[in-house]
Amino acid sequence: MDSMALTETASATTNLRASQTDAAANRLKAAGKNREEVRQAAEEFESIFISQMLGHMLKGVGNGEMFGGGPAEDIYRDLMVDEYGKQISRTGGIGIADTIERQLLALQEVN
């Protein structure tokens, strides 16, 4: 894969992450009175938030010699970070989903 194709792939990954964030925010707004939908939207938002935090944290870590480095490693690292975020959220997360769920349910009771 040449550097132009890797750059396009990295750009596509960034665009995908941005669209996932937008989709999660839209689901939070649109979550109906169904408590399960609210919980799922809150966990998805938390997953994306955690992925973003981990991604920024790992930017400071250099590419490893074991995997050869280069642009391809950056792309796969982004995919790995997304999966880390999903897994952390599924196994209890950092508490953001709980707070978002409570707030959404409280707002629904007011309306």
C-alpha positions, 0 to 999 in steps of 0.5 A: 500500500502506498503512502497516498492510500494509507493517508486516504485510509487514515482520513476515512478512519477519522471521518468514521470516528467523527460520524460515530460520535455524531451518531451516538449524540443523535441516539442520546437525543432520540432515545425514547422512554425505553430504558434499554435504548437509553442505556445502550445509547449512554454506553455507546457514548461512553465507549466513544469518549473512552476511545477518544481519551485513549487515542490521545493518550497513545499519540505520545507513545512511539510506534513499536519496532516489533510491528514495523511502525509506519502509517499502517500501524497508526491505522491499526492502532486507531482500530485497536483503541476503538475496541479498547473503548468498547470493551472498557465500556462493556465491563463497567466503564468509568461511570459516564454511562450511568450519569448520562442514563440518570440525566436522560431519564430525569429529563424524560420525567420532566417532559 
